[in-house]
Amino acid sequence: MIPVGFEYARPDSVDAALALLAEHGEDAVVLAGGHSLLPVMKLRLAAPELVIDIGKLAELQYVRVEGEEIAIGAGTRHRTLEASEVLAAECPLLAAVAHSVGDPQVRHRGTLGGSLAHADPASDLPAGVLALGGTVVLRSPRGERRVPVTEFYTGVFSTVKEPDELVVEVRVPRTGTAGWAYEKFTRRASTGPSSRWPWSTAGSGSSTWGRPRCGPGRPRPRSRAAPRSRRPRRSPTGTPSPPRTSRGPRSTVATSPGCSPGGR
């Protein structure tokens, strides 16, 4: 598919990007990594008049400690989060979640701010930031506001961000050596197209910030009882064959040392 024609702008600063958003409002979209926006445009589910490319704005790409929090620029790539020494020491959960995103090509293009703003319930990083109790910093010509990530999402692919606002920063607490866990479940493709979306959850043993969370807009899935085992099958030689495995969800797990999610 070919997207509908549009104008393209690459501002050289955040202020210039905000000016364009203020001028064009809902007729403009922001491009950071492009892995979410471009497929939607190719399917013509979105037809913006203006695409504002902020992917090369260095002022939105940083990871630094500020007091008891870690400030992360919205334009920071997943690969930067994955390899960050600051996150490895101060918030290893977020680095581990970034490592689970897609493949190297996706991680070198996708951004933290873009992932949160897209509000896809199958995304990895929103679940991690929700578990950490992070904060999303929004900026517009009217000023700047900080929104707790628990109040940022209003539903699937929906947030409180206004058309003239830009996600400029994400802040998470410094968790240090607190225990943590992240688990992602992906249903097998053979069970049908509707079951291919993964859901993710993350949590910590620290009572001050940790909480188990699924991705934005998704209720916590209910567990399903495992099917009863049937009579053992026998191979042509007469020896018992291994039982068939359940077609339940496949799981990807990352934990801190000594932490076992679900008591496993």
KOLTITOR-554113 format. One line per field, with one value per residue: residue in one letter; x, y, z of N, C-alpha, C in turn. Coordinates in nm, 2 decimals, m for minus. Example, Ala and Ser with C-alpha at 12.3 -4.5 7.8 and 13.67 -1.06 7.14 Angstrom:
r = [A,S] $
n.east = [1.32,1.28] $
n.north = [m0.57,m0.22] $
n.up = [0.78,0.71] $
ca.east = [1.23,1.37] $
ca.north = [m0.45,m0.11] $
ca.up = [0.78,0.71] $
c.east = [1.32,1.29] $
c.north = [m0.33,0.00] $
c.up = [0.78,0.79] $
//
This chain:
r = [M,I,P,V,G,F,E,Y,A,R,P,D,S,V,D,A,A,L,A,L,L,A,E,H,G,E,D,A,V,V,L,A,G,G,H,S,L,L,P,V,M,K,L,R,L,A,A,P,E,L,V,I,D,I,G,K,L,A,E,L,Q,Y,V,R,V,E,G,E,E,I,A,I,G,A,G,T,R,H,R,T,L,E,A,S,E,V,L,A,A,E,C,P,L,L,A,A,V,A,H,S,V,G,D,P,Q,V,R,H,R,G,T,L,G,G,S,L,A,H,A,D,P,A,S,D,L,P,A,G,V,L,A,L,G,G,T,V,V,L,R,S,P,R,G,E,R,R,V,P,V,T,E,F,Y,T,G,V,F,S,T,V,K,E,P,D,E,L,V,V,E,V,R,V,P,R,T,G,T,A,G,W,A,Y,E,K,F,T,R,R,A,S,T,G,P,S,S,R,W,P,W,S,T,A,G,S,G,S,S,T,W,G,R,P,R,C,G,P,G,R,P,R,P,R,S,R,A,A,P,R,S,R,R,P,R,R,S,P,T,G,T,P,S,P,P,R,T,S,R,G,P,R,S,T,V,A,T,S,P,G,C,S,P,G,G,R] $
n.east = [0.08,0.03,0.09,m0.14,m0.07,0.14,0.28,0.62,0.82,1.12,1.20,1.45,1.47,1.30,1.13,1.07,0.93,0.71,0.59,0.50,0.32,0.13,0.04,m0.07,m0.22,m0.45,m0.41,m0.15,0.11,0.35,0.67,0.89,1.04,0.91,0.81,0.56,0.39,0.43,0.34,0.06,0.00,0.05,m0.15,m0.35,m0.50,m0.44,m0.42,m0.24,m0.19,0.05,0.37,0.58,0.91,1.09,1.30,1.58,1.65,1.87,1.84,1.64,1.73,1.86,1.98,1.97,2.05,1.85,1.82,1.61,1.51,1.52,1.57,1.46,1.50,1.25,1.31,1.49,1.65,1.54,1.76,1.95,1.85,1.86,2.14,2.23,2.43,2.36,2.09,2.13,2.24,2.07,1.80,1.73,1.52,1.39,1.58,1.60,1.34,1.35,1.53,1.38,1.22,1.11,1.34,1.70,1.69,1.45,1.49,1.70,1.57,1.32,1.16,1.15,0.95,0.79,0.68,0.54,0.35,0.21,0.05,0.00,m0.15,0.00,0.26,0.59,0.75,0.56,0.43,0.64,0.70,0.46,0.46,0.67,0.57,0.60,0.64,0.50,0.62,0.48,0.49,0.39,0.31,0.18,0.30,0.45,0.36,0.33,0.24,0.12,0.19,m0.01,m0.23,m0.21,m0.30,m0.60,m0.73,m0.72,m0.48,m0.51,m0.47,m0.41,m0.29,m0.28,m0.35,m0.16,0.05,0.36,0.54,0.81,0.97,1.04,1.00,1.13,1.15,1.45,1.54,1.74,1.88,1.65,1.43,1.29,1.07,0.98,0.75,0.64,0.37,0.29,0.05,0.02,0.05,m0.11,m0.35,m0.52,m0.58,m0.68,m0.55,m0.29,m0.17,0.06,0.06,0.19,0.36,0.49,0.68,0.78,0.96,0.97,0.79,0.75,0.73,0.68,0.46,0.24,0.18,m0.02,0.00,m0.10,m0.44,m0.53,m0.71,m0.62,m0.53,m0.72,m0.63,m0.61,m0.72,m0.51,m0.55,m0.68,m0.47,m0.45,m0.50,m0.19,m0.02,0.10,0.39,0.48,0.64,0.55,0.62,0.56,0.46,0.58,0.36,0.12,0.20,0.05,m0.13,m0.10,0.00,0.32,0.60,0.81,1.06,1.21,1.42,1.53,1.84,1.77,1.50,1.18,0.92,0.57,0.62,0.77] $
n.north = [m0.12,0.23,0.53,0.81,1.13,1.36,1.64,1.71,1.77,1.86,1.97,2.16,2.18,2.13,2.33,2.44,2.22,2.21,2.45,2.39,2.19,2.34,2.50,2.33,2.14,1.88,1.79,1.72,1.48,1.32,1.19,0.96,0.70,0.54,0.28,0.22,0.43,0.45,0.19,0.22,0.44,0.35,0.16,0.33,0.40,0.62,0.95,1.19,1.55,1.67,1.55,1.54,1.52,1.42,1.26,1.30,1.48,1.58,1.68,1.54,1.30,1.12,0.98,1.01,1.07,1.23,1.35,1.14,1.02,0.88,1.05,1.04,1.11,1.16,1.08,0.88,0.59,0.24,0.07,0.22,0.24,m0.03,m0.08,0.10,0.21,0.36,0.28,0.01,0.01,0.16,0.12,m0.16,m0.31,m0.16,m0.16,m0.43,m0.48,m0.32,m0.47,m0.68,m0.60,m0.64,m0.69,m0.64,m0.44,m0.31,m0.21,m0.03,0.18,0.24,0.45,0.55,0.74,0.74,0.48,0.49,0.69,0.59,0.39,0.12,m0.18,m0.41,m0.35,m0.35,m0.17,0.03,m0.13,m0.18,0.08,0.15,m0.04,0.06,0.29,0.53,0.87,1.08,1.34,1.61,1.86,2.18,2.48,2.61,2.55,2.32,2.00,1.73,1.40,1.13,0.80,0.62,0.77,0.85,0.70,0.64,0.44,0.18,0.26,0.52,0.83,1.10,1.30,1.61,1.75,1.95,1.89,1.75,1.45,1.48,1.38,1.10,0.99,0.78,0.60,0.56,0.24,0.08,m0.20,m0.34,m0.62,m0.75,m0.83,m0.94,m1.04,m1.18,m1.29,m1.48,m1.58,m1.87,m1.86,m2.04,m2.06,m1.87,m1.55,m1.36,m1.41,m1.33,m1.12,m1.02,m1.01,m0.82,m0.81,m0.66,m0.63,m0.55,m0.62,m0.41,m0.21,0.05,0.14,m0.07,m0.26,m0.50,m0.49,m0.48,m0.41,m0.08,m0.01,m0.27,m0.53,m0.74,m1.05,m1.35,m1.65,m1.98,m2.30,m2.58,m2.84,m3.16,m3.44,m3.69,m4.04,m4.21,m4.19,m4.43,m4.53,m4.66,m4.87,m4.96,m4.84,m4.59,m4.27,m3.93,m3.70,m3.49,m3.14,m2.86,m2.61,m2.36,m2.02,m1.90,m1.80,m1.53,m1.45,m1.23,m1.16,m1.01,m1.11,m1.39,m1.35,m1.49,m1.50,m1.55,m1.75,m1.96] $
n.up = [0.00,m0.06,0.11,0.16,0.00,0.16,0.35,0.45,0.74,0.90,1.19,1.36,1.63,1.95,2.02,1.76,1.66,1.83,1.75,1.49,1.55,1.69,1.49,1.30,1.44,1.47,1.22,1.19,1.24,1.46,1.39,1.50,1.55,1.36,1.33,1.41,1.31,1.03,0.91,0.96,0.82,0.56,0.53,0.51,0.73,0.87,0.76,0.76,0.71,0.75,0.83,1.10,1.16,1.43,1.48,1.48,1.68,1.91,2.16,2.27,2.34,2.58,2.89,3.22,3.57,3.80,4.10,4.29,4.07,3.74,3.44,3.12,2.78,2.54,2.28,2.30,2.19,2.18,2.19,2.31,2.57,2.64,2.65,2.84,3.09,3.31,3.35,3.39,3.64,3.80,3.73,3.64,3.54,3.34,3.14,3.08,2.98,2.75,2.60,2.53,2.32,2.00,1.73,1.66,1.46,1.50,1.76,1.72,1.60,1.71,1.97,2.31,2.39,2.17,2.18,2.42,2.36,2.14,2.26,2.24,2.34,2.33,2.35,2.49,2.65,2.76,2.96,3.13,3.22,3.34,3.55,3.70,3.79,3.66,3.51,3.26,3.07,2.92,2.67,2.54,2.35,2.55,2.78,3.02,3.14,3.39,3.38,3.56,3.46,3.50,3.47,3.22,3.00,2.83,2.72,2.47,2.23,2.30,2.46,2.71,2.59,2.42,2.09,2.03,2.19,2.29,2.37,2.57,2.76,2.98,3.31,3.56,3.88,4.07,4.13,4.21,4.37,4.41,4.39,4.08,3.81,3.48,3.24,2.94,2.74,2.46,2.24,2.04,1.69,1.56,1.69,1.60,1.45,1.62,1.86,1.86,1.98,2.23,2.59,2.86,3.17,3.46,3.77,4.11,4.41,4.58,4.81,4.77,4.51,4.32,4.12,3.98,3.63,3.34,2.98,2.84,2.85,2.86,3.03,3.31,3.21,3.25,3.41,3.26,3.32,3.30,3.04,3.11,3.14,2.88,2.81,2.80,2.49,2.25,2.08,1.75,1.83,2.06,2.30,2.55,2.43,2.46,2.63,2.46,2.43,2.58,2.39,2.49,2.59,2.49,2.68,2.78,2.99,3.22,3.49,3.81,3.99,4.18,4.19,4.13,3.92,3.99,4.17,4.06] $
ca.east = [0.00,0.10,0.01,m0.19,0.03,0.15,0.39,0.71,0.90,1.22,1.24,1.58,1.46,1.17,1.04,1.02,0.83,0.59,0.53,0.43,0.20,0.04,m0.01,m0.15,m0.31,m0.48,m0.37,m0.01,0.15,0.49,0.74,1.02,1.11,0.83,0.77,0.41,0.32,0.44,0.25,m0.07,m0.02,0.05,m0.28,m0.44,m0.58,m0.41,m0.38,m0.21,m0.14,0.19,0.45,0.69,1.01,1.18,1.39,1.72,1.66,1.96,1.79,1.54,1.80,1.95,1.94,2.05,2.00,1.81,1.76,1.56,1.45,1.59,1.51,1.49,1.45,1.15,1.36,1.59,1.62,1.53,1.89,2.02,1.80,1.91,2.28,2.26,2.50,2.28,1.97,2.17,2.27,1.97,1.67,1.76,1.39,1.36,1.68,1.56,1.22,1.39,1.60,1.28,1.15,1.13,1.47,1.79,1.65,1.34,1.55,1.78,1.49,1.21,1.20,1.07,0.84,0.70,0.62,0.43,0.25,0.13,m0.04,m0.04,m0.15,0.09,0.39,0.67,0.79,0.45,0.41,0.75,0.69,0.35,0.50,0.76,0.50,0.67,0.57,0.52,0.63,0.43,0.52,0.32,0.33,0.12,0.39,0.48,0.29,0.37,0.12,0.15,0.16,m0.13,m0.34,m0.18,m0.37,m0.75,m0.78,m0.64,m0.43,m0.57,m0.40,m0.46,m0.21,m0.35,m0.29,m0.05,0.15,0.47,0.60,0.95,1.05,0.98,1.08,1.11,1.22,1.57,1.50,1.86,1.89,1.52,1.39,1.20,1.05,0.91,0.71,0.56,0.31,0.25,m0.02,0.07,m0.02,m0.20,m0.47,m0.61,m0.53,m0.71,m0.47,m0.15,m0.12,0.11,0.04,0.31,0.34,0.62,0.66,0.90,0.94,0.97,0.66,0.74,0.70,0.65,0.32,0.23,0.10,m0.02,0.01,m0.21,m0.57,m0.56,m0.73,m0.54,m0.59,m0.75,m0.56,m0.69,m0.68,m0.45,m0.63,m0.65,m0.39,m0.52,m0.43,m0.06,m0.01,0.21,0.46,0.46,0.72,0.48,0.67,0.48,0.51,0.56,0.22,0.12,0.20,m0.07,m0.11,m0.11,0.09,0.46,0.64,0.94,1.07,1.34,1.41,1.66,1.89,1.70,1.36,1.11,0.78,0.47,0.66,0.83] $
ca.north = [0.00,0.36,0.63,0.93,1.23,1.45,1.73,1.66,1.87,1.81,2.08,2.15,2.20,2.09,2.45,2.44,2.11,2.26,2.56,2.32,2.12,2.44,2.56,2.23,2.07,1.74,1.75,1.68,1.37,1.32,1.07,0.94,0.58,0.51,0.14,0.22,0.52,0.42,0.09,0.27,0.53,0.26,0.10,0.44,0.42,0.75,1.03,1.33,1.64,1.70,1.46,1.62,1.42,1.46,1.15,1.34,1.59,1.53,1.73,1.45,1.17,1.12,0.90,1.07,1.06,1.36,1.32,1.01,0.97,0.88,1.13,0.98,1.18,1.08,1.03,0.78,0.46,0.12,0.01,0.30,0.19,m0.17,m0.08,0.21,0.18,0.42,0.20,m0.12,0.03,0.23,0.07,m0.26,m0.36,m0.10,m0.21,m0.57,m0.47,m0.27,m0.58,m0.78,m0.54,m0.68,m0.74,m0.53,m0.33,m0.23,m0.15,0.08,0.28,0.28,0.54,0.53,0.83,0.70,0.36,0.53,0.78,0.50,0.33,m0.02,m0.27,m0.52,m0.30,m0.39,m0.06,0.09,m0.22,m0.16,0.21,0.14,m0.11,0.14,0.41,0.65,0.99,1.13,1.48,1.67,2.01,2.25,2.62,2.66,2.51,2.18,1.93,1.60,1.32,1.00,0.71,0.55,0.86,0.89,0.62,0.65,0.32,0.12,0.36,0.65,0.90,1.23,1.40,1.70,1.76,2.04,1.85,1.65,1.38,1.52,1.31,1.00,0.98,0.66,0.60,0.48,0.12,0.01,m0.35,m0.40,m0.73,m0.72,m0.94,m0.90,m1.16,m1.15,m1.41,m1.46,m1.70,m1.93,m1.81,m2.14,m2.05,m1.78,m1.42,m1.27,m1.44,m1.31,m1.01,m1.06,m0.91,m0.81,m0.77,m0.64,m0.59,m0.55,m0.66,m0.29,m0.16,0.20,0.17,m0.18,m0.30,m0.57,m0.41,m0.52,m0.30,0.02,m0.04,m0.42,m0.58,m0.85,m1.18,m1.46,m1.78,m2.09,m2.43,m2.67,m2.95,m3.29,m3.53,m3.80,m4.17,m4.20,m4.25,m4.53,m4.52,m4.79,m4.98,m5.00,m4.76,m4.47,m4.15,m3.81,m3.64,m3.36,m3.02,m2.76,m2.50,m2.23,m1.91,m1.90,m1.70,m1.47,m1.40,m1.16,m1.13,m0.98,m1.23,m1.44,m1.33,m1.58,m1.46,m1.65,m1.85,m2.07] $
ca.up = [0.00,m0.07,0.19,0.10,0.00,0.28,0.36,0.55,0.80,1.00,1.27,1.42,1.78,2.01,2.01,1.63,1.64,1.89,1.67,1.38,1.61,1.73,1.37,1.22,1.52,1.44,1.08,1.19,1.33,1.49,1.35,1.58,1.49,1.24,1.31,1.43,1.23,0.88,0.86,0.97,0.70,0.44,0.52,0.50,0.85,0.90,0.65,0.80,0.61,0.78,0.92,1.17,1.20,1.54,1.51,1.50,1.78,2.01,2.29,2.33,2.35,2.70,3.01,3.33,3.71,3.86,4.23,4.31,3.95,3.61,3.34,2.99,2.67,2.47,2.16,2.33,2.12,2.27,2.20,2.41,2.70,2.66,2.68,2.93,3.22,3.42,3.38,3.45,3.79,3.88,3.70,3.55,3.48,3.21,3.04,3.04,2.90,2.62,2.53,2.47,2.21,1.86,1.69,1.66,1.37,1.57,1.88,1.68,1.54,1.80,2.08,2.43,2.38,2.06,2.23,2.51,2.30,2.06,2.35,2.19,2.46,2.31,2.36,2.61,2.74,2.85,3.07,3.23,3.28,3.43,3.67,3.78,3.84,3.60,3.48,3.13,3.06,2.80,2.65,2.44,2.36,2.67,2.89,3.04,3.25,3.42,3.40,3.60,3.35,3.54,3.42,3.08,2.91,2.85,2.65,2.37,2.14,2.34,2.58,2.74,2.51,2.33,1.96,2.02,2.29,2.25,2.48,2.57,2.86,3.07,3.44,3.64,4.00,4.09,4.20,4.26,4.38,4.44,4.30,3.97,3.71,3.36,3.17,2.82,2.69,2.32,2.20,1.92,1.57,1.51,1.76,1.54,1.44,1.74,1.98,1.84,2.06,2.36,2.70,2.94,3.31,3.53,3.90,4.20,4.55,4.66,4.83,4.74,4.37,4.24,4.11,3.86,3.54,3.20,2.89,2.84,2.79,2.86,3.16,3.34,3.16,3.35,3.38,3.21,3.37,3.20,3.01,3.17,3.05,2.83,2.83,2.72,2.35,2.24,1.96,1.68,1.89,2.19,2.42,2.57,2.37,2.54,2.61,2.38,2.51,2.57,2.30,2.57,2.55,2.51,2.77,2.78,3.13,3.26,3.64,3.88,4.05,4.30,4.18,4.05,3.91,4.00,4.26,3.99] $
c.east = [0.09,0.02,m0.04,m0.08,0.03,0.28,0.49,0.80,1.00,1.27,1.38,1.58,1.32,1.08,0.98,0.91,0.70,0.52,0.45,0.31,0.09,m0.03,m0.11,m0.24,m0.33,m0.45,m0.23,0.01,0.30,0.55,0.87,1.09,1.04,0.78,0.62,0.34,0.32,0.35,0.10,m0.10,m0.03,m0.09,m0.39,m0.54,m0.55,m0.37,m0.35,m0.17,0.00,0.25,0.57,0.79,1.10,1.29,1.54,1.75,1.74,1.91,1.68,1.60,1.90,1.89,2.03,1.98,1.97,1.74,1.73,1.50,1.55,1.51,1.56,1.42,1.35,1.20,1.47,1.55,1.61,1.67,1.97,1.98,1.86,2.05,2.32,2.32,2.42,2.16,2.01,2.20,2.15,1.82,1.68,1.63,1.37,1.46,1.65,1.44,1.26,1.46,1.50,1.20,1.20,1.27,1.57,1.75,1.55,1.40,1.64,1.70,1.38,1.26,1.10,0.94,0.74,0.62,0.51,0.32,0.16,0.02,m0.09,m0.04,m0.06,0.23,0.46,0.69,0.68,0.43,0.52,0.74,0.57,0.39,0.59,0.69,0.56,0.58,0.61,0.52,0.59,0.46,0.44,0.36,0.28,0.20,0.41,0.40,0.34,0.25,0.17,0.11,0.03,m0.25,m0.32,m0.26,m0.52,m0.81,m0.68,m0.61,m0.49,m0.50,m0.46,m0.38,m0.29,m0.28,m0.17,0.06,0.24,0.52,0.75,1.03,0.97,1.07,1.03,1.19,1.35,1.54,1.62,1.86,1.76,1.49,1.29,1.18,0.96,0.88,0.61,0.50,0.26,0.18,0.03,m0.01,m0.13,m0.34,m0.56,m0.55,m0.56,m0.63,m0.33,m0.09,m0.07,0.05,0.16,0.28,0.48,0.59,0.79,0.86,0.94,0.83,0.64,0.70,0.65,0.51,0.31,0.14,0.10,m0.01,m0.11,m0.33,m0.61,m0.59,m0.64,m0.60,m0.62,m0.68,m0.65,m0.63,m0.62,m0.54,m0.59,m0.57,m0.47,m0.44,m0.30,m0.07,0.11,0.26,0.44,0.54,0.66,0.52,0.58,0.54,0.49,0.42,0.23,0.12,0.08,m0.03,m0.13,m0.01,0.23,0.50,0.78,0.96,1.21,1.32,1.54,1.71,1.81,1.55,1.29,0.97,0.69,0.51,0.73,0.98] $
c.north = [0.13,0.46,0.74,1.04,1.32,1.54,1.68,1.77,1.81,1.93,2.05,2.17,2.15,2.21,2.47,2.34,2.15,2.36,2.49,2.25,2.22,2.49,2.46,2.15,1.92,1.69,1.71,1.56,1.38,1.19,1.07,0.82,0.54,0.37,0.13,0.31,0.48,0.31,0.14,0.36,0.45,0.20,0.20,0.45,0.55,0.83,1.17,1.42,1.68,1.59,1.53,1.52,1.48,1.35,1.19,1.45,1.54,1.57,1.64,1.31,1.17,1.03,0.95,1.06,1.21,1.33,1.17,0.95,0.96,0.95,1.07,1.06,1.10,1.02,0.93,0.65,0.34,0.06,0.09,0.26,0.05,m0.17,0.03,0.16,0.24,0.33,0.06,m0.11,0.08,0.18,m0.04,m0.32,m0.29,m0.14,m0.35,m0.57,m0.42,m0.38,m0.68,m0.72,m0.59,m0.74,m0.62,m0.41,m0.24,m0.15,m0.03,0.20,0.33,0.36,0.51,0.62,0.79,0.57,0.40,0.60,0.69,0.43,0.20,m0.11,m0.39,m0.48,m0.34,m0.28,0.01,0.00,m0.20,m0.02,0.22,0.07,m0.03,0.27,0.54,0.77,1.03,1.28,1.53,1.82,2.06,2.40,2.68,2.63,2.36,2.12,1.79,1.52,1.18,0.90,0.64,0.64,0.90,0.82,0.63,0.52,0.27,0.23,0.49,0.70,1.03,1.34,1.48,1.71,1.85,2.01,1.75,1.58,1.41,1.44,1.20,0.99,0.85,0.67,0.52,0.36,0.05,m0.14,m0.41,m0.51,m0.69,m0.84,m0.89,m1.03,m1.12,m1.29,m1.38,m1.59,m1.75,m1.88,m1.91,m2.14,m1.94,m1.64,m1.33,m1.30,m1.41,m1.20,m1.06,m0.96,m0.93,m0.77,m0.76,m0.60,m0.59,m0.58,m0.53,m0.24,m0.02,0.23,0.06,m0.22,m0.39,m0.50,m0.48,m0.39,m0.20,m0.03,m0.19,m0.46,m0.70,m0.98,m1.28,m1.59,m1.88,m2.22,m2.51,m2.79,m3.08,m3.37,m3.65,m3.93,m4.16,m4.26,m4.34,m4.52,m4.65,m4.90,m5.03,m4.92,m4.63,m4.35,m4.03,m3.75,m3.51,m3.24,m2.93,m2.66,m2.36,m2.13,m1.94,m1.78,m1.66,m1.41,m1.34,m1.13,m1.08,m1.11,m1.26,m1.41,m1.42,m1.54,m1.57,m1.77,m1.97,m2.09] $
c.up = [0.00,0.02,0.11,0.10,0.12,0.27,0.47,0.60,0.90,1.08,1.33,1.57,1.82,2.00,1.86,1.60,1.71,1.82,1.55,1.43,1.64,1.60,1.30,1.30,1.48,1.30,1.07,1.28,1.35,1.45,1.43,1.52,1.36,1.23,1.34,1.34,1.08,0.84,0.87,0.85,0.57,0.42,0.51,0.61,0.91,0.78,0.69,0.69,0.62,0.87,0.97,1.22,1.31,1.57,1.53,1.60,1.90,2.15,2.35,2.35,2.47,2.80,3.12,3.46,3.75,3.99,4.25,4.19,3.84,3.51,3.20,2.88,2.59,2.34,2.18,2.27,2.22,2.29,2.30,2.55,2.73,2.70,2.78,3.06,3.34,3.45,3.44,3.60,3.86,3.85,3.60,3.48,3.35,3.10,2.99,2.95,2.76,2.54,2.47,2.36,2.08,1.83,1.69,1.57,1.43,1.68,1.84,1.62,1.64,1.92,2.19,2.43,2.28,2.11,2.32,2.45,2.21,2.13,2.30,2.31,2.45,2.33,2.49,2.70,2.82,2.97,3.18,3.30,3.38,3.56,3.76,3.83,3.79,3.57,3.33,3.13,2.92,2.79,2.53,2.44,2.49,2.79,2.90,3.16,3.27,3.45,3.45,3.49,3.38,3.49,3.28,2.98,2.94,2.78,2.55,2.26,2.17,2.46,2.60,2.67,2.42,2.20,1.95,2.13,2.24,2.38,2.47,2.66,2.94,3.19,3.51,3.77,3.99,4.18,4.26,4.26,4.41,4.34,4.19,3.88,3.59,3.28,3.06,2.77,2.55,2.28,2.06,1.80,1.53,1.58,1.71,1.54,1.56,1.86,1.96,1.92,2.19,2.47,2.79,3.08,3.37,3.68,3.98,4.34,4.64,4.68,4.80,4.60,4.28,4.24,3.98,3.76,3.40,3.11,2.90,2.78,2.80,3.00,3.18,3.29,3.27,3.31,3.34,3.27,3.26,3.17,3.08,3.08,3.01,2.85,2.74,2.59,2.34,2.09,1.88,1.75,2.02,2.31,2.43,2.50,2.47,2.52,2.52,2.47,2.48,2.46,2.37,2.52,2.58,2.59,2.76,2.92,3.15,3.41,3.69,3.94,4.18,4.30,4.09,4.04,3.92,4.09,4.19,4.04] $
//
